[in-house]
Amino acid sequence: MASLADVLVRQLLDGRHIASLATENPDSSIHMVAVWYWFDGTHVYVATSSRSRKARNLQSKPKVSLMIDARDPAASYGITIAGTAQILTAEMSRNSNAQIHRKYLSEAALSDARVGPVFAAWDDVTIQIAPASVIAWDMREADRQFFGGVLGGNPAYLLPLLR
């Protein structure tokens, strides 16, 4: 088990990555979607629409999982956070969503009338995640321990991911 204070965990939470957010649908299947996020040192925040499936799922079942990974086969590392979610609205949501948008959109995009205001209107609520558990993995360490560093040191072994 990892903690929010671990270097690898903070590197991913403070970085600009795409996370995968999982919630439970009414039929007990899992809804998973790619999201932008922001970490304030205690909670993880995800901007969304109140009409989104993830927001509707969390109204009845507030359990959530969030996975962030480096998405680099030569340096594969990541974290999974499980916890409880709360839907923020009004001023709290606007402030959190502004932080998320500033993390992923340039100042030019935010000030463009075709972009910034659209995101602000589209994302009318925020999912606030209170982490209960953090799991981290680092395939670079496994490569050193079990493969003698050959996977990360040999570009011919791992195929590139499509972008």
N, C-alpha and C positions, 0 to 999 in steps of 0.2 A: 504494500500500500504506500502511496506517495502522499505528499502534503502540498498545499497551495504555496508553501514557502520554498519548495525544492527548485533548484536552478532550472532544470529542464521544463518543469511545469510552468514556471514564470516566463521562460523564454517563449513558450507557445501561447500562453494567455496574453502576454504583452505584445506579441508579434501580430502581423497582418496575415492571417491564414483564413481559409474557408473551413468552417466547422460543419459537422453533421449533427443535427438535432433530432432526437427520437422522442415521440410521445405515443400514447396508447389510444387507438381509435375505439369508438363505441363497441365494435365487434371483437375487441381484444387483439386485433392485428396491430402491427407497429407502423406508424407514419414516420418516415425519415426524410429530412429535407436539408439542403445546404443553406447555411446562414452566415451572416456577418455577426460579430460579437464584440463586446467591450468588457474588460475586467477592471473593477475599481479597487482591487486588493482584498475584497471580501466576497462579492457576488459577481456572477457573469450575467450580462445583459444581452438580449437579442431583440432587435426591432422587428415588428411585424404589424400586420393588419388585424384588427379585431375580427374580421371575417375569415381569416386564414384557418385551415384545418388544425394547425398546431395550437393556435390560441383557443379555438373551440374545444379541442381535446383537453387542454389544461384546466378548463373551467370545471370539469367533472372529475378528472384524474390528474392531480398536480405533480405526479412523478415524471421526471425527465432525465434523459442522458444526453451528454454532449461529447462528441469525439473531435479532437483536433490532431491532425498528423502533418508531418513535414512534407509529405507527398514527394519524396525524393528516394528512389530505390537504393541509392548509394549511401544515404544517411537517414534511414527510416527510423523515426522516433515519433512518439505521440503520447496523448493522454486521453483518458475517458473520465468524465465527471458525471456522477449520478447524484441527483438531489431532488429537492422540492422546488416547484416553480410557483411564482405569484405573478399575476397580471397587473402591471402598473398602468395607470391612466392619467389623463390631465397633465398638470405641470411636471410631475415626476417622470412621466413617459416622454414628454417633449424634451426634457433635459437629457435623459439617458439616450434617447434616439439621436439627438444632436451629437453626442459623444461618439456614438457608433458611426454615424454618417461622416464625421470628421476623420475618423480612423481609416475609412475606406474610399472616400471621395476627395479629390483635390479641391482647393479653394476655388479654382475656376469652375469646377462642376457645381459646387455648392452655390455659387453666386449666379450661375446660369439659370434664367427663369424657366428653361425647359427641363432642368434636372433637380436642383436643390429643393424648390417648393413641391415638386412632384413626390420626391422621397418623403418629405416632411408630412405631406397629406396622406400618402399611401400608408406609411407606418404610423398608425394612430395609437398603438399600445406597445408596451415593452414587456418581454418575459424576463423576470428577475429570477435567477437560479441561485438557490442557497446550496452550495455543494455539501453533500453528506459523505462522499467518498471520492477519492482520486486514484486512478490507476495509471501508471506511466510505463512505457516500454521504449527501449533504445536498441535497435538492431545493430548499431555501430558497436555496442558493448558485446552483444552476442557474436558478432563477426570477429572481434578480437579474441574472445574466449574460446569459441568453438571452431572457427575457420582460420585462425591465425591472421586475420585482416585481409584475406584474399578477395572477399566479395567487394569491399569498398576500395581496395587498391587495384582492382583489375576491371577497367571499364567494359571489357568484353564479356564479363559474366552476367551483369544485370542489364536487362534491356530497358531503354528509356520509356517513360510513361508518355502517353499521348496527351497533349494539352489542347 
